Amino acid sequence: MCGIVGAVSSRNIVPVLVEGLKRLEYRGYDSCGVAVHQDGALRRARSTSRVAELDTHVAQDGIAAGTGIAHTRWATHGEPAVRNAHPHFSRDRIALVHNGIIENHDELRAELRALGYVFDSQTDTEVIAHLVHHLYQGDLLAAVQQAVTRLQGAYAIAVFSQDEPHRIIGAREGSPLVLGRGQDGAAENFLASDAMALAGVTDQIVYLEEGDVVDMQPGRVWITRRDAGGHYVDVQRETRTVHAHSGAAELGPYRHYMQKEIFEQPQAIADTLDAVSHITPELFGEKAPQALSEINRVLILACGTSYYAGLTAKYWLEGVARIPTEVEVASEYRYRTSVPDPKTLVVTITQSGETADTLAALKHARSLGMSHTLTICNVATSAMVRECAMAYITRAGVEIGVASTKAFTTQLIGLFLLTLTLAKLRGHLSAEEEARHLKDLRHLPVAVQSVLALEPQIIAWSEEFVPRHNALFLGRGRHYPIALEGALKLKEISYIHAEAYPAGELKHGPLALVTREMPVITVAPNDELLEKLKSNIQEVRARGGELFVFADGDSRMESEPGVRVLRMPEHYGLTSPILHVIPLQLLAYHTACARGTDVDKPRNLAKSVTVE
């Protein structure tokens, strides 16, 4: 969601800016732009198409300079249109890009209009540009420092002035922003919303903290923040060597990134389990042994797909570790009155580690006195990892497709390991059980590979969904969240309205929707609830519904008129949800392909949701 790239250098940095935007395309966007300081004036190019088209405009217009900023925008305030695309100018003297949402933009807009400023866009971002211009008195750093004290909400900004050609100021509050230092003594520095944008340019990264304002010039960098008295003081931030894996973003022989990432899951799971030789609290960090021994309940905070991973984990944590577990939608949790318990383990789940709602929910939980915090996250250098006391870093690698696949299954791995760890600490896991679970986990990559071999049959099924407008997904027990995830995948990328229910809830309402036009997708593992699920299947069949059943090989279910059964290679016990989500991912993917939608960049969605 929205991407920033900025640079100051003695060389032409426009190719760096454009390449940085290309690396951020996976986050989702509906417009893009670049602005530079060239020949004593501000110049820009903007587009509501892809970055490749912007690149063409830049080349045609001869835009080249040593100071510039660039942006990909995901619309929040104002429609996707060139006039709303970043960078925004103020009186052709200030250029600015912004991620986040300014909550008091209406108040500031009214104030600035009274001062004679004319607004060309519908965005909240243009308010910041005019505010900086209004406050500018020859020192851009001072103007930005004053401006951000007036902003309410979340922001990461990069701004430069016509009057100071070799200087960019960045600031962040609630949205991520990193500083990239020039390598090998090069007199250049960079800003970006994601270190991946700077892959191949620099691996020397500084993660700016909340409230930081950075003054960036070709050979020098200053970072400041306000002290308790409201005065800006210099601060030092650690420079880290971060190897952003640019090669992982290459599509290779696959048709889409989502397809590539689905088929990368055996390796991603193997990598996530690579260092796991036995179950121990140290898997989650040096603070884990003491912290995990002190807790008596678990609170999981997450959004979207990560929330469904949390719902799956609830069945594991309560069934295996026998510890009370709540799962909350992060965007709701911090706005309701809850009952805190200092002996709660607060677990956040996030692919990017920058999800704004989850970060805010974590901070809310901490403010209530719950200090035992742990994250399951795919990015070791993310804000979430820095904010939590403990972490389990999944090894999914870069995930480009907006619809999460390998990040989800590796999250489940991390959550299952947490379950086994808590079970062991609480005396509910014998040595024999630990050995059996570890053996099953090591076999998972092979089992997933066997499920992926079912793709041809799933492709045939997907053709049946092309003309459909609605679908129901059913599951029971720990596979109900997997049904939820399957419905989310289908609606995200194929635009078919899909809902999921516990199968036992059919007769409490959803059965009214079942007709021959309503496909019903059922997750049917051979577990203790299978016979109950078979009864629910018959309820659908009796109403003329068309069933698509993902069953285990030993479940003794056969295809018949109105019931299509696809057999999974093997039943996998407690970790069966990890296997059963794979065919649902493939069904959504091939249905979207058949319907001709933009699989990797579905409309209105962004990969990394960094605004509330």
C-alpha positions as CSV (number, residue, x, y, z in Angstrom):
1,M,0.0,0.0,0.0
2,C,1.6,3.2,-1.2
3,G,5.4,3.3,-1.8
4,I,8.0,6.0,-1.4
5,V,11.5,6.3,-2.9
6,G,13.7,9.3,-2.6
7,A,17.4,10.1,-3.3
8,V,20.0,12.8,-3.3
9,S,23.2,12.2,-5.3
10,S,25.7,13.7,-7.6
11,R,24.5,11.3,-10.4
12,N,21.2,11.1,-12.2
13,I,19.0,9.2,-9.7
14,V,15.8,9.0,-11.8
15,P,16.6,5.4,-12.9
16,V,17.0,4.5,-9.2
17,L,13.7,6.1,-8.3
18,V,11.8,4.3,-11.1
19,E,13.4,0.9,-10.4
20,G,12.5,1.4,-6.7
21,L,8.9,1.9,-7.7
22,K,8.9,-1.3,-9.7
23,R,10.1,-3.2,-6.7
24,L,7.2,-1.7,-4.7
25,E,4.5,-2.6,-7.3
26,Y,3.6,-5.7,-5.3
27,R,2.2,-3.5,-2.5
28,G,-0.7,-2.5,-4.8
29,Y,-1.3,1.0,-6.3
30,D,-3.5,2.9,-8.7
31,S,-1.2,5.8,-9.7
32,C,2.4,6.7,-9.6
33,G,4.7,9.6,-10.1
34,V,8.2,11.1,-9.9
35,A,9.5,14.6,-9.2
36,V,13.0,16.1,-9.5
37,H,14.9,19.3,-9.0
38,Q,16.2,19.9,-12.5
39,D,17.8,23.1,-14.0
40,G,16.7,25.2,-11.0
41,A,13.0,24.1,-11.2
42,L,10.7,21.4,-10.0
43,R,9.6,18.9,-12.7
44,R,7.4,15.8,-12.4
45,A,5.6,13.1,-14.3
46,R,2.5,11.2,-13.1
47,S,0.4,8.4,-14.4
48,T,-2.6,6.3,-13.5
49,S,-1.1,3.4,-15.3
50,R,1.8,1.1,-14.4
51,V,5.3,2.2,-13.5
52,A,6.5,1.0,-16.9
53,E,4.3,3.7,-18.5
54,L,5.6,6.3,-16.1
55,D,9.1,5.3,-17.1
56,T,8.3,6.0,-20.7
57,H,7.0,9.4,-19.8
58,V,10.1,10.2,-17.8
59,A,12.3,9.3,-20.7
60,Q,10.2,11.2,-23.3
61,D,10.2,14.3,-21.1
62,G,14.0,14.1,-20.5
63,I,13.6,14.1,-16.7
64,A,17.0,13.6,-15.1
65,A,18.5,15.0,-11.9
66,G,20.4,14.2,-8.7
67,T,17.6,15.0,-6.3
68,G,14.1,13.5,-6.6
69,I,11.2,11.6,-5.0
70,A,8.8,9.0,-6.4
71,H,5.6,7.4,-5.2
72,T,3.0,4.7,-5.9
73,R,-0.4,5.6,-4.6
74,W,-3.3,3.5,-3.3
75,A,-6.3,5.8,-3.3
76,T,-7.8,6.8,0.1
77,H,-8.7,10.5,-0.4
78,G,-9.8,11.2,-3.9
79,E,-10.3,8.9,-6.9
80,P,-7.4,7.4,-8.9
81,A,-6.6,10.3,-11.2
82,V,-3.5,12.2,-12.3
83,R,-4.5,15.2,-10.3
84,N,-4.5,13.1,-7.1
85,A,-1.3,11.2,-7.9
86,H,1.9,12.1,-6.0
87,P,4.2,13.9,-5.9
88,H,2.2,17.0,-5.0
89,F,3.6,20.5,-5.5
90,S,2.9,23.7,-3.6
91,R,3.3,26.8,-5.8
92,D,6.0,25.0,-7.8
93,R,8.4,25.4,-4.9
94,I,7.7,22.4,-2.6
95,A,7.4,18.8,-3.8
96,L,6.1,16.1,-1.4
97,V,5.1,12.5,-1.3
98,H,3.2,10.9,1.6
99,N,2.0,7.5,2.9
100,G,-0.7,7.4,5.5
101,I,-3.8,9.3,6.4
102,I,-4.0,12.8,7.9
103,E,-7.1,12.9,10.1
104,N,-7.3,16.7,10.5
105,H,-6.8,17.5,6.8
106,D,-10.2,19.3,6.6
107,E,-9.3,21.7,9.4
108,L,-5.9,22.4,7.9
109,R,-7.3,22.8,4.4
110,A,-9.7,25.4,5.6
111,E,-6.9,27.3,7.3
112,L,-4.6,27.2,4.2
113,R,-7.4,28.3,1.9
114,A,-7.9,31.3,4.1
115,L,-4.2,32.0,3.5
116,G,-4.8,32.0,-0.2
117,Y,-3.7,28.4,-1.1
118,V,-5.5,26.8,-4.0
119,F,-6.0,23.0,-3.9
120,D,-5.6,21.0,-7.2
121,S,-6.4,17.6,-5.7
122,Q,-8.8,15.9,-3.4
123,T,-6.0,14.4,-1.3
124,D,-5.0,14.9,2.3
125,T,-1.4,14.9,1.1
126,E,-1.6,18.3,-0.7
127,V,-2.5,19.8,2.7
128,I,1.0,18.8,4.0
129,A,2.7,20.3,0.9
130,H,1.0,23.7,1.3
131,L,1.6,23.6,5.1
132,V,5.3,23.1,4.6
133,H,5.4,25.9,2.0
134,H,3.6,28.2,4.4
135,L,6.1,27.5,7.1
136,Y,9.2,27.6,4.9
137,Q,11.6,30.5,5.7
138,G,14.7,29.3,4.0
139,D,15.3,26.1,6.1
140,L,13.4,23.0,4.9
141,L,14.2,21.0,8.0
142,A,12.7,23.6,10.3
143,A,9.6,23.9,8.1
144,V,9.0,20.1,8.2
145,Q,9.7,19.9,11.9
146,Q,7.1,22.6,12.5
147,A,4.6,21.1,10.0
148,V,4.5,17.6,11.5
149,T,3.6,19.0,14.9
150,R,0.3,20.1,13.2
151,L,-0.5,16.7,11.7
152,Q,-2.9,14.2,13.3
153,G,-2.9,10.7,12.0
154,A,-0.3,8.5,10.3
155,Y,2.4,9.6,7.9
156,A,5.7,8.9,6.2
157,I,6.8,11.9,4.0
158,A,9.6,12.9,1.8
159,V,9.9,16.5,0.7
160,F,12.3,18.8,-1.2
161,S,12.3,22.5,-2.0
162,Q,13.2,24.4,-5.2
163,D,15.4,26.7,-3.1
164,E,17.6,23.8,-1.7
165,P,18.5,21.6,-4.6
166,H,20.5,18.9,-2.8
167,R,18.4,18.2,0.2
168,I,15.4,16.0,1.1
169,I,13.7,15.9,4.4
170,G,11.8,12.7,5.6
171,A,9.6,12.2,8.6
172,R,7.5,9.3,9.9
173,E,4.8,8.7,12.5
174,G,2.8,5.5,12.2
175,S,4.0,4.6,8.7
176,P,7.3,2.9,7.9
177,L,10.2,4.8,6.4
178,V,13.8,3.7,6.0
179,L,17.0,5.6,5.2
180,G,19.6,4.0,2.9
181,R,23.1,5.2,3.2
182,G,25.4,5.5,0.2
183,Q,27.8,2.5,-0.2
184,D,31.5,2.5,-0.4
185,G,31.8,6.2,0.4
186,A,29.4,7.3,-2.3
187,A,28.1,10.8,-1.8
188,E,24.4,9.8,-2.0
189,N,21.6,8.8,0.4
190,F,18.2,7.3,-0.1
191,L,14.7,7.2,1.5
192,A,12.1,4.4,1.0
193,S,9.0,3.0,2.6
194,D,10.5,-0.5,2.2
195,A,14.2,-1.6,2.1
196,M,13.3,-3.8,-0.9
197,A,12.9,-0.6,-3.0
198,L,16.7,-0.1,-2.5
199,A,17.8,-3.6,-3.4
200,G,20.9,-3.4,-5.6
201,V,21.5,0.2,-4.7
202,T,22.5,0.0,-1.0
203,D,22.3,-2.6,1.8
204,Q,23.1,-0.1,4.5
205,I,19.7,0.6,6.0
206,V,18.6,2.7,9.0
207,Y,15.1,2.0,10.2
208,L,13.6,5.3,11.3
209,E,11.6,5.3,14.5
210,E,8.3,6.9,15.4
211,G,8.7,10.7,15.4
212,D,12.0,10.8,13.6
213,V,12.7,13.6,11.1
214,V,15.7,13.0,8.8
215,D,17.7,15.7,6.9
216,M,19.3,13.9,3.9
217,Q,22.0,15.5,1.7
218,P,24.4,13.8,-0.7
219,G,27.2,13.2,1.8
220,R,25.6,13.8,5.2
221,V,22.5,12.7,7.2
222,W,21.0,14.1,10.4
223,I,18.2,12.5,12.3
224,T,16.2,14.5,14.9
225,R,13.2,14.1,17.1
226,R,11.4,16.1,19.7
227,D,12.5,15.7,23.4
228,A,10.1,15.9,26.4
229,G,10.2,19.7,26.2
230,G,9.1,19.8,22.6
231,H,12.6,20.7,21.2
232,Y,14.2,18.9,18.3
233,V,17.5,17.1,19.2
234,D,19.9,15.0,17.3
235,V,19.6,11.2,17.7
236,Q,21.6,8.3,16.5
237,R,20.0,5.2,14.8
238,E,21.8,1.9,14.1
239,T,22.8,1.2,10.5
240,R,22.1,-2.4,9.6
241,T,23.3,-4.5,6.7
242,V,20.1,-5.7,5.0
243,H,20.2,-7.9,2.0
244,A,16.9,-7.3,0.2
245,H,16.3,-10.3,-2.1
246,S,15.6,-8.6,-5.4
247,G,16.0,-11.9,-7.2
248,A,13.1,-13.4,-5.3
249,A,10.8,-11.0,-7.1
250,E,11.5,-12.5,-10.5
251,L,8.6,-14.3,-12.0
252,G,10.5,-17.0,-13.8
253,P,8.5,-19.6,-15.7
254,Y,5.2,-19.0,-13.9
255,R,2.2,-17.2,-15.3
256,H,1.7,-15.1,-12.1
257,Y,3.5,-14.4,-8.9
258,M,0.6,-16.0,-7.0
259,Q,1.1,-19.3,-8.9
260,K,4.8,-19.1,-8.2
261,E,4.3,-18.5,-4.5
262,I,1.8,-21.4,-4.2
263,F,4.4,-23.7,-5.7
264,E,7.1,-22.3,-3.5
265,Q,5.3,-23.5,-0.4
266,P,7.2,-26.8,0.1
267,Q,10.5,-24.9,0.1
268,A,9.1,-22.1,2.3
269,I,7.9,-24.6,4.9
270,A,11.2,-26.4,4.8
271,D,13.1,-23.1,5.3
272,T,10.8,-22.1,8.1
273,L,11.5,-25.4,9.9
274,D,15.2,-25.4,9.0
275,A,16.6,-24.6,12.5
276,V,14.0,-26.6,14.4
277,S,15.6,-29.8,15.9
278,H,13.5,-30.0,19.0
279,I,10.8,-28.0,20.8
280,T,12.2,-25.3,23.0
281,P,11.1,-21.8,24.1
282,E,14.4,-20.5,22.7
283,L,12.8,-20.8,19.2
284,F,11.0,-17.6,20.0
285,G,14.0,-15.6,21.4
286,E,16.1,-15.3,24.5
287,K,13.3,-13.8,26.6
288,A,10.9,-16.6,25.8
289,P,11.8,-19.2,28.4
290,Q,10.8,-16.9,31.3
291,A,8.0,-15.1,29.5
292,L,6.2,-18.2,28.2
293,S,6.4,-19.9,31.7
294,E,4.6,-16.9,33.2
295,I,1.5,-16.7,31.0
296,N,-1.8,-18.3,31.6
297,R,-3.7,-17.3,28.4
298,V,-3.1,-16.2,24.8
299,L,-4.5,-13.2,22.9
300,I,-4.0,-13.3,19.1
301,L,-4.2,-10.0,17.2
302,A,-4.3,-10.0,13.4
303,C,-6.1,-8.9,10.2
304,G,-7.3,-10.6,7.0
305,T,-5.5,-13.9,6.2
306,S,-3.3,-13.6,9.3
307,Y,-6.5,-13.5,11.4
308,Y,-7.6,-16.8,9.9
309,A,-4.2,-18.3,10.8
310,G,-4.9,-17.1,14.3
311,L,-8.3,-18.8,14.4
312,T,-6.7,-22.0,13.3
313,A,-4.2,-21.7,16.1
314,K,-6.9,-21.3,18.7
315,Y,-8.0,-24.9,18.0
316,W,-4.4,-26.0,18.5
317,L,-3.6,-23.9,21.5
318,E,-6.7,-24.9,23.4
319,G,-6.8,-28.5,22.2
320,V,-3.1,-29.4,22.6
321,A,-1.6,-26.8,25.0
322,R,-4.9,-26.5,26.9
323,I,-4.4,-22.8,27.3
324,P,-7.4,-20.3,27.0
325,T,-7.0,-18.4,23.7
326,E,-8.8,-15.4,22.2
327,V,-8.4,-14.2,18.6
328,E,-9.3,-10.6,17.8
329,V,-9.5,-8.6,14.6
330,A,-6.8,-6.1,15.3
331,S,-8.8,-3.2,13.8
332,E,-11.6,-3.8,16.3
333,Y,-9.7,-4.8,19.4
334,R,-8.3,-1.3,20.3
335,Y,-11.7,0.4,19.9
336,R,-13.6,-1.7,22.4
337,T,-13.4,-2.2,26.2
338,S,-11.6,-5.4,27.0
339,V,-10.5,-7.1,30.3
340,P,-6.7,-7.1,30.4
341,D,-4.6,-9.7,32.2
342,P,-0.9,-9.1,32.7
343,K,-0.3,-12.9,32.4
344,T,-1.5,-12.9,28.8
345,L,0.8,-13.7,25.9
346,V,-0.1,-11.2,23.2
347,V,0.6,-12.8,19.8
348,T,0.6,-10.6,16.6
349,I,0.5,-12.2,13.2
350,T,1.6,-10.2,10.1
351,Q,3.3,-11.0,6.9
352,S,4.9,-7.6,6.4
353,G,5.3,-6.6,10.0
354,E,4.1,-3.1,9.1
355,T,0.3,-3.7,9.2
356,A,-1.0,-0.5,10.8
357,D,-4.0,-1.9,12.6
358,T,-2.0,-4.8,14.1
359,L,0.7,-2.5,15.3
360,A,-1.8,-0.1,16.9
361,A,-3.6,-3.1,18.5
362,L,-0.2,-4.3,19.9
363,K,0.5,-0.9,21.4
364,H,-3.0,-0.8,22.9
365,A,-2.5,-4.2,24.5
366,R,0.8,-3.0,26.0
367,S,-0.8,0.1,27.3
368,L,-3.2,-2.1,29.2
369,G,-0.3,-3.7,31.0
370,M,0.2,-6.8,28.9
371,S,4.0,-6.8,28.3
372,H,4.5,-10.5,27.1
373,T,4.4,-9.9,23.4
374,L,5.4,-12.2,20.5
375,T,5.0,-11.9,16.7
376,I,4.9,-14.4,14.0
377,C,6.3,-12.4,11.1
378,N,8.0,-12.9,7.7
379,V,10.2,-9.8,7.9
380,A,13.0,-9.8,10.5
381,T,13.7,-6.1,10.2
382,S,10.0,-4.9,10.4
383,A,8.4,-2.6,12.9
384,M,6.5,-5.4,14.5
385,V,9.6,-7.5,15.2
386,R,11.2,-4.4,16.8
387,E,8.1,-3.7,18.9
388,C,7.6,-7.2,20.3
389,A,9.7,-8.8,23.0
390,M,9.7,-12.2,21.2
391,A,9.5,-13.3,17.6
392,Y,9.3,-16.3,15.3
393,I,10.5,-15.3,11.9
394,T,9.0,-17.3,9.1
395,R,11.1,-18.0,6.0
396,A,8.5,-17.5,3.3
397,G,10.7,-15.1,1.3
398,V,9.3,-12.2,-0.7
399,E,5.6,-12.6,-1.4
400,I,4.5,-10.4,-4.3
401,G,0.9,-11.5,-5.0
402,V,-1.6,-9.5,-3.0
403,A,-3.5,-12.7,-2.0
404,S,-1.3,-14.3,0.6
405,T,-0.4,-18.0,0.1
406,K,3.1,-19.1,1.4
407,A,3.0,-16.4,4.1
408,F,-0.1,-18.0,5.4
409,T,1.1,-21.6,5.5
410,T,4.4,-20.6,7.2
411,Q,2.5,-18.6,9.8
412,L,0.6,-21.8,10.6
413,I,4.0,-23.5,11.0
414,G,5.1,-20.9,13.5
415,L,1.8,-21.1,15.4
416,F,2.0,-24.8,15.6
417,L,5.5,-24.6,17.0
418,L,4.2,-22.2,19.6
419,T,1.4,-24.6,20.5
420,L,3.9,-27.5,21.0
421,T,6.2,-25.2,23.0
422,L,3.4,-24.1,25.4
423,A,2.1,-27.7,25.6
424,K,5.6,-28.9,26.6
425,L,6.0,-26.1,29.2
426,R,2.6,-26.9,30.7
427,G,3.2,-30.7,30.9
428,H,0.9,-31.7,28.1
429,L,3.5,-32.9,25.6
430,S,5.3,-36.2,26.1
431,A,8.7,-36.9,24.6
432,E,7.0,-39.5,22.3
433,E,4.5,-36.9,21.1
434,E,7.1,-34.3,20.5
435,A,9.1,-36.7,18.4
436,R,6.0,-37.7,16.4
437,H,5.0,-34.1,15.7
438,L,8.6,-33.1,14.6
439,K,8.6,-36.1,12.3
440,D,5.3,-35.0,10.8
441,L,6.5,-31.4,10.4
442,R,9.6,-32.5,8.6
443,H,7.4,-34.5,6.2
444,L,5.1,-31.6,5.4
445,P,7.1,-30.3,2.4
446,V,6.7,-33.6,0.7
447,A,3.0,-33.8,1.6
448,V,2.4,-30.3,0.2
449,Q,4.2,-31.3,-3.0
450,S,1.8,-34.2,-3.3
451,V,-1.2,-31.9,-2.9
452,L,0.2,-29.5,-5.6
453,A,0.1,-32.5,-8.0
454,L,-3.7,-32.3,-7.9
455,E,-3.6,-29.0,-9.9
456,P,-4.9,-30.6,-13.2
457,Q,-8.1,-31.7,-11.4
458,I,-8.5,-28.4,-9.7
459,I,-8.1,-26.6,-13.1
460,A,-11.0,-28.7,-14.4
461,W,-13.1,-27.7,-11.4
462,S,-12.3,-24.0,-11.8
463,E,-14.1,-23.9,-15.2
464,E,-17.3,-24.6,-13.3
465,F,-16.9,-21.4,-11.3
466,V,-16.4,-19.0,-14.2
467,P,-20.1,-18.1,-14.7
468,R,-20.9,-18.1,-10.9
469,H,-21.6,-15.0,-8.9
470,N,-21.7,-16.6,-5.4
471,A,-20.2,-19.6,-3.5
472,L,-20.4,-21.1,-0.1
473,F,-17.5,-22.7,1.8
474,L,-18.0,-25.1,4.6
475,G,-15.7,-26.6,7.3
476,R,-15.8,-27.9,10.8
477,G,-13.5,-27.7,13.8
478,R,-9.9,-26.5,12.9
479,H,-10.9,-26.6,9.2
480,Y,-13.6,-23.9,9.6
481,P,-10.9,-21.2,9.5
482,I,-9.5,-22.9,6.4
483,A,-12.9,-22.6,4.7
484,L,-12.9,-18.9,5.7
485,E,-9.5,-18.5,4.1
486,G,-10.7,-20.3,0.9
487,A,-13.6,-18.0,0.6
488,L,-11.4,-14.9,1.1
489,K,-9.0,-16.1,-1.7
490,L,-11.9,-16.7,-4.1
491,K,-13.5,-13.3,-3.5
492,E,-10.1,-11.4,-3.5
493,I,-8.9,-12.4,-6.9
494,S,-11.9,-13.8,-8.9
495,Y,-14.4,-11.2,-7.6
496,I,-17.0,-14.0,-6.9
497,H,-18.9,-13.3,-3.7
498,A,-17.9,-16.1,-1.3
499,E,-18.8,-16.7,2.3
500,A,-17.7,-19.5,4.7
501,Y,-19.6,-21.0,7.6
502,P,-19.2,-23.8,10.1
503,A,-21.0,-26.6,8.4
504,G,-23.2,-27.1,11.4
505,E,-24.6,-23.6,10.9
506,L,-26.2,-24.4,7.5
507,K,-29.7,-25.0,8.9
508,H,-29.4,-21.7,10.9
509,G,-29.7,-19.6,7.8
510,P,-27.2,-20.2,4.9
511,L,-29.2,-23.2,3.7
512,A,-31.7,-20.7,2.3
513,L,-29.2,-19.6,-0.3
514,V,-28.5,-23.1,-1.6
515,T,-29.8,-23.8,-5.2
516,R,-28.4,-25.5,-8.2
517,E,-26.6,-22.1,-9.0
518,M,-24.8,-22.1,-5.7
519,P,-21.6,-24.1,-5.6
520,V,-20.7,-25.4,-2.1
521,I,-17.0,-26.1,-1.4
522,T,-16.5,-28.4,1.5
523,V,-13.3,-29.1,3.4
524,A,-13.7,-32.7,4.5
525,P,-10.7,-34.2,6.3
526,N,-11.0,-37.7,7.9
527,D,-11.2,-36.5,11.4
528,E,-13.5,-36.8,14.4
529,L,-16.1,-34.5,12.7
530,L,-16.3,-36.2,9.4
531,E,-19.6,-38.1,10.0
532,K,-21.2,-34.8,11.2
533,L,-19.9,-33.2,8.0
534,K,-21.3,-35.9,5.8
535,S,-24.8,-35.1,7.3
536,N,-24.3,-31.4,6.4
537,I,-23.3,-32.4,2.9
538,Q,-26.5,-34.4,2.5
539,E,-28.5,-31.3,3.6
540,V,-27.0,-29.4,0.7
541,R,-27.5,-32.3,-1.8
542,A,-31.2,-32.6,-0.8
543,R,-31.7,-28.9,-1.7
544,G,-30.1,-29.4,-5.2
545,G,-26.8,-27.7,-4.3
546,E,-23.7,-28.6,-6.2
547,L,-20.9,-29.8,-4.0
548,F,-17.2,-29.7,-4.5
549,V,-15.6,-31.7,-1.7
550,F,-11.9,-31.8,-0.7
551,A,-11.6,-35.1,1.1
552,D,-8.8,-37.2,2.5
553,G,-7.9,-40.4,0.7
554,D,-9.2,-42.7,3.4
555,S,-12.5,-40.9,4.0
556,R,-14.6,-43.3,1.9
557,M,-16.3,-40.5,0.1
558,E,-17.2,-41.1,-3.6
559,S,-18.2,-38.8,-6.4
560,E,-21.8,-39.0,-7.5
561,P,-24.4,-36.8,-9.2
562,G,-24.2,-33.4,-7.6
563,V,-21.2,-34.3,-5.5
564,R,-17.6,-34.0,-6.9
565,V,-14.9,-35.4,-4.6
566,L,-11.2,-34.7,-4.9
567,R,-9.1,-36.9,-2.8
568,M,-6.1,-35.5,-0.9
569,P,-3.0,-37.8,-0.8
570,E,-3.1,-38.4,2.9
571,H,-4.7,-37.4,6.2
572,Y,-2.3,-35.3,8.3
573,G,-3.8,-35.1,11.7
574,L,-3.4,-31.8,13.6
575,T,-1.5,-30.1,10.8
576,S,-4.1,-31.1,8.2
577,P,-5.2,-27.4,7.8
578,I,-1.8,-26.6,6.2
579,L,-2.5,-29.2,3.5
580,H,-6.2,-28.5,3.0
581,V,-5.6,-24.8,2.3
582,I,-3.4,-25.6,-0.7
583,P,-6.2,-26.8,-3.1
584,L,-8.4,-23.8,-2.1
585,Q,-5.5,-21.5,-3.1
586,L,-5.3,-23.3,-6.4
587,L,-9.0,-23.2,-7.0
588,A,-9.1,-19.5,-6.4
589,Y,-6.1,-18.9,-8.6
590,H,-7.3,-20.9,-11.6
591,T,-10.8,-19.5,-11.3
592,A,-9.4,-16.0,-11.5
593,C,-7.3,-16.9,-14.5
594,A,-10.3,-18.3,-16.3
595,R,-12.3,-15.2,-15.5
596,G,-9.4,-13.0,-16.8
597,T,-8.9,-10.9,-13.6
598,D,-5.6,-9.3,-12.5
599,V,-4.5,-12.1,-10.2
600,D,-1.5,-10.5,-8.6
601,K,-3.0,-7.0,-8.2
602,P,-6.7,-7.4,-7.6
603,R,-8.8,-4.2,-7.8
604,N,-9.0,-2.0,-4.8
605,L,-6.6,-4.1,-2.7
606,A,-3.0,-3.5,-1.5
607,K,-0.4,-6.0,-0.3
608,S,0.8,-4.2,2.8
609,V,-2.0,-2.2,4.6
610,T,0.0,0.5,6.3
611,V,-3.0,2.9,7.0
612,E,-5.9,2.4,9.3
